[in-house]
Amino acid sequence: MSRNPRPLVFIISAPSGTGKTTLIHRAMARDPRLAFSISHTTRPPREGETHGRDYYFVSREAFRKMIEEDAFIEWANVYGEYYGTSRKEISRLHRLGKDVVLDIDVQGATQVMEKLARDTWVSIFILPPDLETLRHRLVTRGKDSPEAIEKRLKAATDEMGYAPKYDYQIVNDDLERATRELLYIFAREREKTEA
């Protein structure tokens, strides 16, 4: 298989509980031309996490220095810890001939869209079938209190307002169909760069 003539960045966003992570992992298992961008964070590693595989774990000082050097295409302070996507990580994966997948919230996605040239990225928003289905998924996964679920549903409603700004929207009402749709988007966008 030839290297990508011009590797792309696929920006994928979705409300919590939509199944985005599962969908991304399924698509990546079927498409060897994709690579996942590893983020930098100031939070300590959780049990089983490895530096350079799950995250690049760095000090606050190192992270702030990277901000000053404009090393990130996006970054955010989430509950007191910093998270960011470095330009160097995307360049490293592109040099390997890989298209980069960013699993990112709408604020981060907006930063990436503003900082990268328009012909280098494709944005995809994953939607739940409806809010009731999303509520059911959040309740059955058992990770959140009823109050936290209500906050996530309110945030989901706000985030879904951004969906029309994305190049594509996929409704995740059937995991296999949604996976095939995501793979089709990857293939279609590559064809544009190869034409």
N, C-alpha and C positions, 0 to 999 in steps of 0.2 A: 504494500500500500504506500502511495507517495505521501510526502509531507504536505501539510496544508499549505497552499500558496500564500494565504494570509490568514493566520489563526484569528479566531474571534473570541470575544468575551460574551458569555451568555449570562445575563443578569436575571435571576429567578427570585421572585418575591411571592409571599402568601401570608395570610393571617395564620396565627398559631392554631394547630389542630386540623389544618387542611390536608395534611399528608404530603407536604412538599418534600421533606427529607426522604421519605420512603420512595417517592416518585423519582427523585434525583438519583438515589442509589440504584434503583432498578434500571434507569436509562444508562447510567454510567457503566453498569455491568455488561451492557449490550453494545456499547460504543467505545472502542479502545482509543479513539481520537480525542476523548474528553479527559480533562484533569481537574481536580478540585483544588481551588486556591486555599492554602493554609493561612489563617489569620494570625496576627500578633495580638497578644493580650497581656495585661498586667495582673490578671487574677492568677492565683496559684493553681498548679495542676490538680485535677481531681484524681481519685484512685483509678489506675489503669491508663491514664493519659500520658502521652509521650511527647516531649519537645521535638518539633520537626515533623510529627505525624498528625497530631490532633491540633496543636497550636504551636506558635513560636512564643514561648513564655519569656517575657522580658520585664525589666524593672520599670517603675514609673519614670525614672530619669531617662532611661533609654528610649521609652515610648515618646516622652516629651521632646527629646532631641530629634527623633524621627519626624514629629509634627513640624518642628522648626525647619527641618531640611526638606519639607514637602515630599516626604518619602511615601506617604499614603495617598491612594486614590479615594479612600473614604476612611473615616474613623468616627467613633462615638464613645461617649462616656455612658455606660449602662450600669445603673445601680452602684456607682462609685468605682467601677473598673473600666479600663480602656480596652477597646477592641478596634482593630484596623486591618485593612487590606493594603499590602505594600505594592508599589509599582514594580519593585524588583522581583517579587514572587510571580507576578503575571508575566514579566519579561522572561523569567527562567523557564516557565512552562511553555511559553510561545517558542522559545529557542529549541525546545524539544519537539516542536511541531504539533503541540496540543492546543485544542480549543479549551478555554478556561471557563469553568462553571463557578459563579458566585451565588451562594445561597445567602440572601441579604434582605434586610428589611427595607421598607420604602424610603426611609430617610437616607440610608446608605446608598440605595439604588440611585436616588436623585443626585447624590454627590458624584457617583461614577459616571452617570450620563452627562454631567456637566464637565467633567475633567477629561474624558476620553473622546477622541475624534468620533463623529457620528457613524462613520462607516466601519468602526471596529467593534461595535457591540450590538447585541440584540436583546430586547427585554421581554420577559415572559412572566405573566402573573397567573398564579394558580388560585382558582376560586373553589369554595365548597359548593355543593349543590344548592344549599340554602342555609339560613342561620339555624334552623331547627336541627338539621343534620350536624352542623358544626357543634352545637350545644351538646348533642348526644355523644359525639366523638370526644369532646373535652371531658364530659362526665365519666364515660366508660374507661378512659385511659387512667383515671384515678390519681392524677398528679396534683390536682388543684382543689382548694376549698370552694364552696359555692360562691363566696365573695370574689375569689380570684377568677372563677369562670365567668362571672358577670362582667368583670373588668376586661377579660380577654374578648368577650363577645362585643363589648362596646368598642374596643380597639380594632377588632375585626371589621366592624361596620365602617369605622373611619378609614382603615387601610383599603377596603374594597372600593372606596371612592377614587383611589389612585389607579385602579385597573385599566380604565380607558386610556391612560397615558402610556401604557405599555404596548409594544408591537403586537403581542399575542396574548390571548387569555385562554386558559384551559380550565374547564370545569372538571374537578376530580370527583366524578360520581361513580366511575368504574376504573379501578386502578390499572388494569391491563390496557383499556382503551386510552386512558390518559397518558400512559407510558408510551404507547405507539404514537400518539399525537405529538408528544415531546420529541421523540426520536425523528419524526417527520420534519418538525421545525428545524432541528439541528441539520438534517440532510439538505433541506431546501435552502437554508441560509448559506451553507457551504457551497452549494451549486452556484450561487450568485458570485462568490469570490473566485470561483474556478472558471467562470465564463469568460 
